[in-house]
Amino acid sequence: MKVPSIFDQLAQLTAAVGATLDDAAREKVIVALHKAANSLETPENTIHRYGHMNLQTASVKIGFDLGIFKLLAASEGGLTVDEVSQKTGADTELTNRILRFLASIDAVDEIGKDRYAANHVTKNLTEKMVEAGLSHYFLTASPQYQGLPAYLKKTNYKTPIDEVNTCFQDVWNRPNAYALFTDHPENLTAFNDYMALRRKPDLTWLSVYPVAEEAKDSQSDPDRPVFVNIGGGVGHQCAQFKEKYPDLAGRVILQDMPHSIAKALPTPGVENMVHDIFQPQPIKGAKFYHMRGVLHNHPPHKVRKLLEHIKSVMAPDSVLLVDEMVLPETGVSYDVASLDMTMMGVFASLERTEAQWRDTFRDVGLELVRTYTYMPLMYESVMDVRLPKVA
């Protein structure tokens, strides 16, 4: 039976309108199309779709290692198998089999016998961020995913709460990810490159939070800390804060472990301070304490300890800015649900809904005042958390 022409029309339509959609609309279209495709599956289709997912990632990693995607993207009319083989140095028969599989998963286009060309996905795969991200997932995360069923079975399917007894330790035989990265610099490079490249500098909490308005009553004392970035890495948040508010009075302080502070950005006006976030907070009475993506790296008991240290030094008008994902109660996206499962397997931690965040803060005597979302597609938000008002 001939495939109805409506599907050809649908392919043309999505290609035509794709460039005009914003991120949220594009995501809805992608989800709808996947659901439609999955609804047509036979049991055999479902086996192969799930069963070969690891093979897909492995084959893409081979494509990265050989430079196949960049070669095809740079060739206007495509390349033959022989040409790809000559340029990469790979055996011709092996090259043919690799390209054939990549074409079957739409990573490249087969445009004739033994001839392949770049498509939209191929061009995505030439992006540095995409290569770094997929390399990170293949090298570091995939082995953990393989070990997750056995780990959960061993623990009688209890939610992990101990950061030193997770699936990660079972798979890698290392105390934590930091020890793994020390032993495997290729894994660390992929992770660092992915984290650096995936951030969009124009989409930050500073685009939605009213810093100047909230800080105006704290400007009478120029020696008071105005912004303390806890666990801030090399200082990107401090640099962005100083760039947007150069005239705001008060000390701007970056805190992290020695290896990060040693590589801190040379931002004028930023004080770099070595500090273990699980030790008492040395900076008292700051206007803003800020953490980005810190709490989701730790299990609940460590989150509680960290929050208690901050609460103990907050002034009545201090604001704790918690920059994290705030999940909806229903319909969580595949990307974020995947991240939640990944964090569980590595750190015995989790991504939270607003209600879960509210409970987390309430348990240590803090109050979530308001949530400001700045990247809706990934639910990235900054939460304004304060000491409860005294009646």
N, C-alpha and C positions, 0 to 999 in steps of 0.2 A: 504494500500500500504506500502510495506517495505521501510524504509528510506534508500536511496542510500548509498552504502558502502563508497562512497567518503567522507561522513561526519565523519564516523568512522576514516577514514584515516587522515582527516584534524585534528581531535582531537589528534590523535597519533603524527602527525607531529608537531603541535604547542607545545605539551608537550616535544617533543624531542629537538626542536631548541630553545625553550624559554630561557633556561639557557645560550645559546651562544649569545643572542642578547644584544646589548647595550640599554640604556634607550630609546634613540630616536627611534631606530628600533622597540623595543617592543611596544612603544606607537602607532606607525603606524599600527602594526599588530592588536593591540587591537581595535583601531578605525575602521579598515577595517572589522574585524569580527563582531563588533557591528552593523555596517551598513548592513552587509549581513544578520544578524539575524533579524534586524528591517524590512528589505525589505520583509520578509516572513509573517509579522504580519497581522492578521485580525483586524477589528475595536475592537473586544472584547479583543484581545491581547494587543492592545495599551491602552485600558481602564485600564486593570489590571497592566500593566507595570508602568504607571504613577500613577494610583490611590493608589497603595499599597506601594509606595516608603517610606512614613513615617512609615508604619507598618514594613517594613524591618529593618529600623534603630532602631525602638523600640524593635523589637525582638532580634536584635544583642545586644542591651544594656541589655536586660534580660539575654542573654547568658553570658555577662561579669559579671553581678551581681551574677549569680549562679556559675560562673567558669566553664561553660560547655566546652568551647573551649580548655582550658588548660587540663581538664580531658581527653578529647578525644585525644588530641595530645600526651598525656603521655601514652596512652594505645595502644600497638602495634596491637592488634587484634580487637579493637573497644570495645564498651560497650553496654549492653542491657539497655532498658529503666529503668528497675528495678534497675540496678546498678547505673545509673546516678541519679535516684531518691534518692537512699540511700546515695550517696556521697554528694548530694547537699541539701538534706532535703526537696526538693520540692515534692508536691503531685504527685503520679505516673501518673495519668491521665493527669494532667497538663504538666508534663515533656514530655509525649508522644506527646502532641499537639505542644509543643514548638519545639521539635526535628523534628517533621514532617514538620513544616513550615520552619525551618532552612534548612532542606534538600531540600525543594522545591526551595529555592533561592540559593542553592549550597554553603551554609555556612558550611554544614557538608555533609557527604555521608550516605545514607541509604544502608546498606550492607546485610540486611535480615529483616525478620519480627521482629519488635521491637528491632533492633540492628543498631547502628550507629558508624561511624568512622570518623577520621579526614581526610581532604583533603588539597589541597594547600591553599585554602582560610581560612580554619580553622587555619592552622599554621600562616597565616598572622594575624589572629585575636588574636593570643596569644602574639603578639609583644606589648610592652608597649606603643610605639608611636601610634599604631593603636587604641588601647583601649582609650588612652587619646584623640586622635583626634576625634574619633567617639562619645565619651562621650561629648566632647565640642560641636560638631555639634548638638547632640541630646538635650543637656541641654540648650544651649544658643542660637544657631543659628536657630534651627527648629521652635521655636515659632515666631521668626522674619519672617521667610519665610511664615508661615501661615498668618501673618498679612499684608504682602506686597501687595496683590491685593487690599484690602480695603483701605490701605494708598494711593496707587497711584490713585485709583478712586477718593478719597476724594480731592486730590490735582490736579485733572484734568490732570493727567499724565504729570506733569512738572518734569524736572530733579531736584532732591533734592539739595539744595545749603546751607541749614541752618542746622548746626550740632546739634542744640537743638530742631529741629522739624523734626524728621525722623520717619521711621517706628519703630525704636527701642523704642522711647519714647511712642508711641502708644501702643505697645505690653507689655512693661515691667513697664511702669509708673515710670521710673527712669530717671534722667537727662542725664546719660551716662552709658557706660559699666562699668566704674570704680565703680560707686555707686552700680550697680547690683552685682558686685563681692564682695563688702563689705558685702552685705546682704546674699549672696549665696556662701559661701566658697567652696562648692563642685564644682560649676561652675568655680571658680577661679583656683582651683587645676587642673581640667581637662585642662583648657586653658594654664596654666603655664607649665604643663608637656608636652603638645603637642608642644608648642613653643620651649621648651628646647630640646626635643628629635628629632624633625623633621630636625634640622640643621645638615648638613654634614660638619664637621670642615675642611675637605680638599677642599671643594668647596666654596671659598670665593673670594671677589674682589682682595685679595692679591695675588691670583694665576695668575692674568692676568694684573694687573696694574703695570707699571714700576716705583715703588716708588723711588728706589735708583737713577735712572736716573733723574727723575723730581726734586728730593730733593737736588741734588748735588750742586746747586748754592746757597742753603740756609744754608750750613753747616759752614759758617764763623762765625755765631753768635750763640753760644750754648744756649743763653738765649731766643732765639726766639722760640715761640711755633711751633713745627713741625707737630703736629697732634692733632686736637681738635675733639673729638667724641661727636656730639650734639645729645642729646636724646639717649644716649648709654646704657641705662639700668644699669646693674651691672658691665659692663665693659669688656665683652667678646672681642669686637673689639679692645680695647686698649691692652688687654693681647696678642692677636694674633699679633698685630702690633709690640709690644715690643719683642715678641718671634722671629719674622722673621727678625727684624731690630734692634738688641740690641745695635749696635754701631752707630746708626743714632743720630746725635746731635740734641738737641732741646727738649723742654718740650712736654710731652704727657699728654693730659688733657681729663678727662671724665666729661661730663655734663649731669645731669638729675635732676628730682625732688627729694625732701628729702627722700622719702620712698625707692627709688632705690639707692641713694648714701649711705644710711645707711647700705645697704647690698652689697656694692661694693666689687669686688674681691680684695684681698690684693696683687695687682701686683706691684712689685718694680719699681719705676720710673714713676708711673702714679699718677697724681694729680687728686683728686676727688673734683668736684665743684658742688654745688647746683645751678641750673639755670633753669628758666622757659623759654622755647624756644620762647615764644611769647613776651618776654621782650628784650630790647636791648642787643646785644651780647657783653659781657665784654672783650673777648679776641680779641685784635686787631692784624692784620697783620700776622696771622698764615700762614704757608706754605700750610697745608691741613686742610680744614674743612670737616668733614665726617658725613653723616647721612645715616643710614640703616633702611629702612622700616618706616621712619618717615612721609614723605610727603603723602603717600597713606592713612594715618589715618586721614587726615584733608580735609575739603572742599576747593575749590579754593581760597576764600578770606583769609583763614587762611594760606594757602601755600604761598600766595603772601606776607603776613606780615612777615612770617618767613624768606623768601628769602631776603626781603628788609633789615632786621636786619643783615643778614650775609653779604650782598653786601656792607653795609655801613662801615664794618670794614676790608674788604679785601684789601690787598696790591696789587700793580700791578702784582706781580708774584704769588699771592695766587691761590689755586685751590680748588674749592668746589666739593667734590666727593659725588654724589647722587647715593646711592645704592638702586635700586628699580627694579621692573619688567618693561621691555620695550616691549610692545606688538607688534606683527607684524600687518601689515595693514589688512591682511586677514588670515583666518584659525586659529583663536585663539582657544586654546585647551579648552575642557570642564572644566578642573580643574581651569584654570585661569579666564575664563569667569564667572564661579561660584563665584570665589573670588571677582571679580569686582562687581557683583550684591550684594554680602554680604556687601562689604565696603560701597556701596551706601545706603543700608538699615540701617547701624549702624551709619556711620559718615557723610553721604552726600558727600562722597569722591569717588574716582575712580582710576582705573588702566589706564595708558596712553600708547599710541603709541609713537615712537620716535618723530614724527611730533608734537604731543600734548605736549610732554616734551619740545621740542624746543620752541614752542609758549609760554609755561609757563615761561621759563627762559627769553625769549626775552621781555616779558611784564614787567619785572622788571629791564631790562637793563643788562642782563647776556647772555652769549653765550655758547651753547653746542658745545664743540670742538670735542669730540669723545666719542663713546660708546664702552665699553669693556664688552662683554657677557661672563659670567663664568659658567652659568648653563642654557644651551639652552632649556632644556625641560620645565622649568618654566620661561623662558625669563629673568632670574635674571642677572642684569648687573650693572656696575658702570659707571656713566656718568661723564666725565671730563668737568666741567663748570667753566668759567672764566669771568673776566671783558673783555669787548671788547677792542681790541687793538686800541690805539690812532693813527690816520693816521699822 
